[in-house]
Amino acid sequence: MNTERSIHLTWFKSTHSGDEGGECVEVAVDRAAIRVRDSKELSGPQLAFTRDAWSGFVAAVGRDRSY
């Protein structure tokens, strides 16, 4: 994990996120990493994951439907 920031990123939320202003995360993709941030703190910290780590995370979430 890395907290380095990129300057020009296009952030998006899941299509399952509503417009109620609840707790959401946003994701952006750049050449080096998949980046994640809190949608309520746009200038706050970001997490950066390698593509392999992100793929593993998404696959694990897809398998675990107990949430």
C-alpha positions, 0 to 999 in steps of 0.5 A: 500500500502506498499513499502517494498522490497523482495530480490528474485522476478521474474518480468514480463511485460504484453504480450501487452508491446512492446520492444520499451522501452516505459513506462511500469510497471513490476509485481512480486508476492511473498507470502505477496504481488503483487509488481509493479515497473517502468520498467525503474527504476529497483532499484527504489521504488516498490509498494506492494498490498495485493492480495485482493486489486490487484484482485479488481484493475485488475477487475476494469481495466477489466470493464473500457475499455475507455482507 
